[in-house]
Amino acid sequence: MATKLYQSSPTPTRPESATGIINGTKAGVGDARIVVIIYGPGQEKIVEVFAEVLGKPYRLASTFSSVGTEDHGTVIGIASGDAKGDILSRDRQLVVAINAHCVALGMPPDLDLSASADYEFLYTERPFSRRDLSRFIAFTLGQISPHEALIAKPRTYFISTTFPDVRTALSNLDILSVGSDAVEIRVDLLRETLPDGTFSAVPSLSYVGEQVMLLRQRTELPIIFTTRCTRENGRFPMDNPDLYYQYLYRAIQWGCEYVDVEIWLPEHIRRRLYEQRGSSRIISAFHDFSGNFKWPSIQAQDIFQESRKYGDIVKMITTISSVSENYELEYFRSQIKANNPDGPPLSAVNMGQLGQMSRAFNTVFSPITHPLLPIVAAPGQLSAAEINRALSTMGQLPKKNIYAIGSFRATPQAAFFEKCFNELGLPHNFATVDRGTKGSVESFCLQADFGGAYLSPPLSANLPFIPILSDAAKTINAVDTIVVRGEGAATTFMGDNAMWKGIRATLTRDFAPSAYKGRAAIILSASGEDAASAIFALKSLNVGKIYTVGFKARGPLAADVEPFTSIESVQRVNHPFAIISCLPPMKSHLVQPLLRHFSTNGRATPGGTLRNGGRGKVFVDLANGPRSTDPLAVAEKNGWTSYGVADASAFTTVETLRLLVGQNVPYSFVRLASGRGLY
């Protein structure tokens, strides 16, 4: 491989970590341009839904030239027939153009519009996935950044769907993706049936687009878009590099979080994709099946340096002939980390049975398989459970005691933790224990094999045996998760709060973070302590004024929080975008007058059928237990998009597992395991 031919090329400036939510605090501002939605015949309603998800008004226009600076803060809709007239001459600094195409209108979409737009959103009208739209628009506009959270994790995995049609995988996707931080769609393995019953040599962009759409509708995990060539264990031909550009650039337009770009592609193609990647991240990939590649060689260093020029992650995969080459890889990995402290991260493994040790040692996007997959994507791939068991055997994942302390006995959550440990192949013991007298939690922490704990109710944040606190735990003044850091004499504890993350994930399930910016919200609670996580979650979304019922906020959360003092004070408030009830079950009915008073025109639905109506306001009921009336039913009847404690608890469980064991269990699996399906 002639990597030295490229050495004189300048390395592009690496982007700052400026998008999305960093270290769990404020939502990112993202792309501030005017959003223009191109819609198909009879699909004007998609413009309104985009506007609702973004929390903005909308209007319809006839041309791009009619969109001006006065439209900042408004979503603009232009019919597809009109958009073709001047889309190429649009002011790209002023507007971001999204081609929204309903697949029921036929595939592929208008090819000129697809190529000319900044992004393309494919959707089905029945069923309509509002969650999919919310994720797409928040990601493409840079309001969320999964990459920021993933690169901060100590270990990440991705699973490759090796099905010829992803529909085959959808029913098992909740289980397939346990332990994965992303899901890869192997485009080269897709098989598109032609009218004569044969298969297309290369699946069409139309077929691939639908496959990406279906996959994203069924998983909240980031998608890795991969077109593996014939030389690198794939099926894409290598005689036309421009074909790769067409598919990989379209992946960026479709909002795929990661795009795998093979290093053999011409530099001008790799550079162009890197410059056009928007919010997507480039995985610069090198594979060697010849057996001639050696980790101690100058070639290995050259390949990394060439890969990093146009990559946010560098992936190097090779074939080896002896176990000792795994140790050579580890030395190479340590050199790269020492000499490139600013990244990009290196994902490197050796293939085959001899290289399985390297899969356990690799910490960045290790490719994994699952018994339910029809084939493994590469020789020697292991499941997440197999890697965890290998780490445990090698002493890299010591057995620990992890506790749920408090009111957990006989709850589905406690049983679920144990189920997850089994599914992930983790060696830890999990136990639910009652909270005893003062100091009992500290006694658990002082055990030699203590591996962390989840607490309900949470502890006050000012505890001497928890020396480190996250910003959230410190501000909320509540620790619901104790995380163990270090080993042996260097062991220390960090107190964190997972509940606020669960609430925020619920709030943004069907709405972009920008929908909350500057908007009013109402929280009902019997005490400030019970409401603290909800206040923090709302403030992380940059809400405006927060009004309270039943309590008065104090301390660092009190800024811009005002209690209702009378009926008149309620009537003076503009329509709130969100209402959160932290009331106990026997008092949860008290929220119903507010839901009726601030009712919307029509009924907003997060899923089901795409339709008009509703202003997209959000109600979250955190009451857990039997009650005399159902606030969720009242809320939905009055046009609120509503979520119960099961939604917030599932998201909180996802965050808790990430904190305690550093591994991802998707929200969909949590809900599936709790006995309630999602789809």
N, C-alpha and C positions, 0 to 999 in steps of 0.2 A: 504493500500500500504506500503510495508516494505522498506521504503526509508532509515532507519537507518542502514540497512545491508551494505550500500555502503559508509558510512561516513568515513571509514578509508582510502579510495582510494585517492591518490594524485590528486590534480587539475592540469591539464596541463597548461603550460605557455601560456597565451593569446597572440595571434599574434599582432605585432605592426601594426599601420595603415601606411603601407609602399607601398601599391600598388595603382595604379590608380592615379587619379588627386585629390589632396587634396586642398581644399579651392580655387580651380579654377586657379591654376597656371601650373606647369610643368607636362607633361605626365610622367607616371611611366616607369621605365626601364623594369620591369617585368622579366619573365623567360629568362635567357640568354643561355639556352641549345640549341643545334642544333635541329631544327625541322625536323623530319622524317615523311613523309606522306606515308602511306600504301594505294595503289590504286588498284582498281579492274581491271579485264580484259577490255582492250580498253579505260581505263579512265586516261591515262597518262596526259591528259590536265588539270586535277584537280590539279596536282602538280604545274603547271605553274601559275594557278590562285592563289593558296595559296602563291606562291612566290611574285606575283604582289601585293597582298593585304598586305604582310609584307614588301614590298619594297626591296626584296632580289633576287639575282640570284638563279638558281636551277640546279641540275643535278640528273640523275637517277643512282641508284646503285643496286647491286644484293643482298647484305647482310648487316646486321647491323654491322658486324665485319669490313666491308670496310669503315665505317664512322669514321673519326679521327678528332683530334683537328684542323687540317688544314681546316675542313669544317665549322668552326664557321663563321656565316654570310651568309651561303648558306642553302637553303631548299633542302633536299634530298628526292627523291622519290624511294620507293621500291615496286615492284609488290607484291600483296597479296600472290601469290603462293610461292615466294621467301622468304617473310618476316617470314613465319611460321617456317623456318629452324632454325633461331637463335634469335627470338624476346625475348625469355625468358632469354637469356644470355647477352642481351645488357647491355651496361654501362649506367645505369639510371642517373648517375651524369653528363653524357656527352650529352645524347639525350633525347628528349621527343617524344614519338611515338603516332601518331594520325592515327587511322584507318578511312579513308575516304571511305564511302560506298554509291554508287548510288543505291537507292531503286529499280530502274528499273532492276537491276541485280538479284533481288529477295530478299526476306526477310525470315528469319533474316540474317544478315551478318554472316560470318564464326564465330562460337561461340568461338573458341580458340583465334582468333585475337581480338574479342571484349573483352574477359576477360583479355588478355595479354597487350593490348595497354593502354597507359595512358589516352587517350581520344578517343572519336568516333564521327565523323561528318557524319550525314546522310543527303543526299541531293537528289534533283530531277534534272535531266538534262534539262528537259523542263517542266515548266520554271525553270531557275536557279536563285537563290537569292544570289547575291554577297553580299548584305547587311547582310544577315544571316551569311555567311562565315566570313565576316569582324568582326561582333560582336562576333561570336564564338571564333575565334582565338585570338582577342584582349583580351577577357575575360579570356579564359583558360590560356593564357600566362601571365596574370597579368598586362597587359598594361592599362586596364581600371578597375575600381572598383565601380560599382553602389552603393554598400553598404556604401562606404565612404560618398557619397552625401546624401543618404537616412537617415543615422543616424544623420546627421546634421540638418535635417528638423524639424520644431516644431511639425509636425503631418504627419503621413503616413497612407495610406490605401492600401489594396489589395482586388481584386475581385476574387471570385472563380468561375471558369467555371464548372457548374454542368451538362454539356451536356454529354450524353453517347458517343458522337462522336464530337470532337471539330470542325469538318467541319461545323456542324450546327451553331456554334457560329461565324465563321469567317466573314460572311457578316455584322454582327452587332458589331464586336469587336471594331471598332473605337468609337462607341457610348457607348458600354458597359464599356469601360475602362476609360472614362472621370472621373477624380477625383482619379483614382487609381495610385499607385506608383509601383505596381507589379500585376501580374496575376497568380492565382493559378490554376494548373491543378490537379483536384481530380482524381487520377489514379484509386482509388477504385470504382468510379462512372462510369468509362468507361465500355462500353458493346461491347465486340467483338463477332460478329456473326460467328458461326461455320457452316461448310458445311451443316449440317442437319437443319439449321434454328434456332437452339437454341443459347444460349449465354454462353460463357465461364465463369466459376465461378470466375476466376481471369484472367484479360486480359494478353495476352502474352507480353513478352518483345519486341517482334517484333512489335506488334500493338501499344504498348505504345510509342516505339521509333518514329514511324511515326507520332503519335499524337503530341509529343513534337516538332518534326521537323515542322509540319504544323503550330503549334501555333507560334513558333519563327519566321517563315517566314512572319507572319502577324502582329506582334507587336514588337515594340522596347522596351517594358517594361520588366523588369526582370521577370523570371519565378520561381514560387514556386512549387516544386514537392512534392506532398502529397499522401501518402498511408494510409488512415484512417482505423483503425481496427473496427471490429463489436462492441466492447465494447464502442467505442468512436464515435458512430453515423456514422460509415462507413461500408464498405462491405468486407474489407480484412479479411480473417480468421486469428486467433491468434495462431493456433496450430503449426506453423512453422516459428519461428523468423528468421531463415536463409533466408527464402524467402524474407523478408523485406530487408535484407542486399543486396541481389542480385539486387533488384529494386532500392534501394536508392543509392547504389554505381554506378549503371549504370546512374542514374541521374547526378551524379558528372561527369562521363565520357562524358555525352552529353552536358555538359556546362550549366546546370541549375544554376541560380544564387543563389537560396535558396533551401535547402532540409529539409523538415519537418521530424524530427525523434522523434517518440513517446517515452516517458520516461519509459514506461513499458518494452521496449525491454531490453534484457540482457546487462549488462554494457560493456562486451567485444565487442559487436556489436556497441554500441554507441561510445565507445572510438575509435574503428577502423575507423568508418566513420569520426569522428572528425579529426583524424590524417591523413586521406586520402583525406580530402575535397578540397585540392588545393585552387583555387580561390573561390569556392562555400562557402556559409555561412550556418551554421546549425541552424535551428529553433528547439530548444528543447521543445517539446509540451507535455502538460498535460491536459487531459479533465476529468471532473467528471460529470456523469449523475445521480449519486445516490441521490444527495441532502444532503448527510451527511457531505460533505466537508465544513469547516468554515475558513474564512480568518483570524480570530484572533488566530487560533490554532498553536501549534508547528509544526503540520503536514505541514501547508502551508509554514512555514519557511524552513523546511527540504526539501520539494519538490523543492523550488527555489534553494537551495544550491546544491541539486543533479543535477538539470537541468543545472545550470551554468557551471558545470564541463566540459560538452561536448556540449556547445551551444554558438553561437554568439548572439542569441536572445533567451530569455526564454518566452514561451507562456503558460499561465495558463487560462483555460476556465472552468467555473463551472455552476452548476444549483443552484438557490436560491429559498427561499420560502417567502421572505419579502423584501420590498423596502429598509429597513434599511441596508441590507447586501451590498448594493452599497456603502454606506458610510464606512462600514468596509473594503471593497476593497480599497477605496481611502486612508485610513489610512495605510493599508498594502503596497500600492504602494509608499506612501511617505517614509515609513520605509526602503523599499528596495532601493529607490533612495539615501537616506541619508547614508545607511550603505554599499552601493556598488557603490561608485562614479566612479569607472573605468568600470562599466558595469558588465555583459551584459545588454542591454536594456530589460525592462519587457513589454510584451504585455499581458494585463489581462482584461477579460470582464466576465460578468455574462450573461448567456443565458436566453432566454424567454422574454416575455413582461415586467416582473418585472425588468429585468436586462438591459433594453434598455438605461437607464441613463448611465450605465457604459461604453457603446459603445461610447457615446458622450465624456466621460471624458478620455477614453484611447487615448493615442497619438502615440503609436508605433504599426504600422501594424494592424490597426483595420480592421477586415474582414467586407466587405460590399457586398451588393447584388445590383441587378438592376431589374427593372420591366420586362425586356426582357429575364431574365433567367427563365428556366422552373421550378426550385425549389430553395429554399434558402438552403445554405450549412449547416446552423445551426439555431435552433429556435431563433427568435427575431432579426435576422439580419436586418440592415437598409441600405438604399442606402446612398451614399455620400451626396446627396441633403437633405435627411431626417436628417442626423446627423448635417449638417450645420444649418438647420432650428431649430433643438433642441438647438444647441449651442447659436444661436441668441436669442431664447426665454429665455434661462437661463442667458443671459447677458454675455456669454463667447465669443460671436462673435458680438461686437457692430456694428451697421450700420455706414458706412463711405462713404465719397465722394471720389471717385478715378477718376483721370483725365488723358486724353490724351491731352497734351498741345503742340500745334504747327500745323503742316500741316497734320491734320488727317481728316478733314471734308470730308464726302462722300467717305472715303476709306473703303475697305472691312475689314481692321484690326479693325477699330473702331466699326463696327457692330459686328464683331466677339467677341470682349470683352464682349459686352452686352449679346450675345448668351451664352457665357461660364458662366457668372454669373447666368443666368437663369437655365442652365443645372446643375450647381453645387448647386443651392439653396442658393446662397450667398445673404445677405441682402443689399449689397452695391449699391449705385447709381454710375453709370458710365457716364461721360460726356466728350465730346470733346470740347475743347475751343481753340481759337486762342491765340498765344502769343502776348501780348500787349507791352506796353512800358517797359523800364527797371524797374525791381522790381515787375513785375506782377506775376511772378512765385512764388516769396516769399510771395506775398499776398495770393495766394492759400494755400501755406504751413501753414500759420498762422491761417487758419480757424479751428474752434474747432473740426469739424468732418472730417478733412483732413485725408485720408487713403493711400495716395501715388499717384505717377504720372509717366507716361511714356512721354518722351520728344523727339520731333523731329522737328528741329535738336537738338542735345544734347547741354547742357550747359557746360561752362568751369568748371573745377573741383575746382577752388579756389573761392568758394562762402561762405561767413561767416555764412549764415543760414543753411548750410549743414555741421555740425561739424565732421561727420564721413565719411570717404571714403574707399571703397574697394581698395585693391592693384591695381586691374585692372583700376578702374576709375582714381586713382592717376597717374598711369603710362601713360595711354592713354590721360589723361587730358580732359576727357569728361564724363559727367554724363547723361545717357539717362533714368535712372530709379531712382526715389526717394522713398526710403522705410521707412515706419514709424516703429519706435521701441518704446515699452513701452506704457503706458497709463497715462492720466491726467498730473500731474505736472512732471512726469518722462519721458514724451514723448520727443524723439529726432529723428533726420533724418539721414539716411545713403544714400550717393550717390553711385550708382553702374553703371556698364556698362554691358548691356545684349547683345549688338550687337556682341562683340568679341566671346561670347559663341555660338551665332548662326552661325557665320562663321566657328568656329572650329568644331561644330557638322556637318556642311555641308562637311567640308574637310575630316572628319572621317566617313562619312556615308558608304563608300564602301572601305575604307582603314584603316588598323590598324595604331595607332599613330607611330609605329616604321618605317612605310614607309617614314615618313618625316625626320627622324633623320639624320642630317648632309647633307641633300640634299639642292640644290639651289632652290630659288623661285624668282619670278618676280612680282612686284606690279606696276600697272599703276594708276596714280591719278593726279588730277589737283592741289592737295595740300596735305601737310603732315597731316593736320587735318582729311581729308576725308579717309586717308589710315591708320590712327593710330590703329584702331580696328583690321584691317587685319594683320598689322605687329605684334600686340600682340598675335593674334590667332596663327600665324605661329610660333612665338617664343615659345609659350606654347607647341608646338609639337617638340621642339628641332631641328628646321631646321638649316641648315648651313648659308651660305651667302644669304642675301636678296638683290636683285637688284631692283632699282626703275627707273621709267620712268615718267617724268613730274614734279617731286618734289625731294626735298632733306630732309631726315629725320633729326630731331633735338631732343635734350633732351635725356631722358632716353631710348628712342627707337632707337637711332642712332647707337648703337653698332652693328657691323657686317651688317650694311645696307649701300650699296654703289650705287650711281647713275650711270646709263649708260650715257656716255658722247659722244659717237660716234657709228657709225655702226661697227667700228672695235672692240669696247669694247663689243658689243653684240656677235660678232663672236667668241670672246675668251672664252665665258662662256660655260661650259658644259651644257648638256641638263637639264633644270630646271624640278623639279618634279611638281611644282605648279605655275600657273599664275593666279593672281587675278586682275580683272579690277574694279577699283573704279571710273572710268570715268563717267561723265554724259552721258545721252543717245545720245546727238548729237555728242559726241566724241568717242563713244564706238567702232566705226569701226577702230580706231587707233590700237587696239590690234590685228587685224587680221594678219598683217605681221609677228608678233611674233609667233602666233599660227601656221602659215604655215612654218616659218623658223625652229621651233622646233617640227615639226610634227613627229608622231610616225609611226612605221611600222605596218600597219593594224589598225583596229578600236577596241578600248576597250569599252566594254559595261558593265554598272553596273548591268544590269538585263537581262531578256529575256532568251537567250539560252547560255549554257556553250560552249565556243569555244576558240580556240587559237587566238593569234594576239593581238597586242597592248602592250604597256609598262606600262599602268596604270597611265598615268599622268593626273593631275587634272586641270581643268579650272573653275573658278568661276566668273561670270559676275554679279556685283552688281548694274548695271545701272537699274533705275526704270523709265519707260516711253517709249513712241514711239521712234523708231529709223529707220534710212534709211536701214540698213542692220542688219543681225542677226549673231552676233559673236558666239552664241551657235551652230548654224548650221555649221559654218566654223570650229569650234573646233572639233565637232563630225566627220566631214568629214576627218579631219586630225588626228584622232585617240585619241583625248582627252576625258576623262570622264568629262562631263560638267554639271554644275549646274547654274541655273539662280537666280535672286534676290528673286523669289517666294520661293525657297528652303531655302535660308538664312533667309528670313523674317519669314517663318513659324517656324524655329528653334528658332529665336530670340523671337518670340511671346511666345513660350513654356517657355523660360527662363524668360521673363518678367512677365508672370503670376505666375511662381514659386516665384519670388521676391516679387510681389505685394500682393498676397493673400495666398502664401504658399501652393498652391495646384497644382497638375499635370494635364495638359491637353496634351495628346499625340500628337506628330507631325502628325500622321496619321489623327487625328480628325481635326487638324488645316487645313490640305490640303483638307480634305473632306468638311469642312464647307466653305472653300474659293471657292468651286465650281470645284475643280480639283481632280479627284480620283487618287489613288496611284496604283491600281492594275488592 
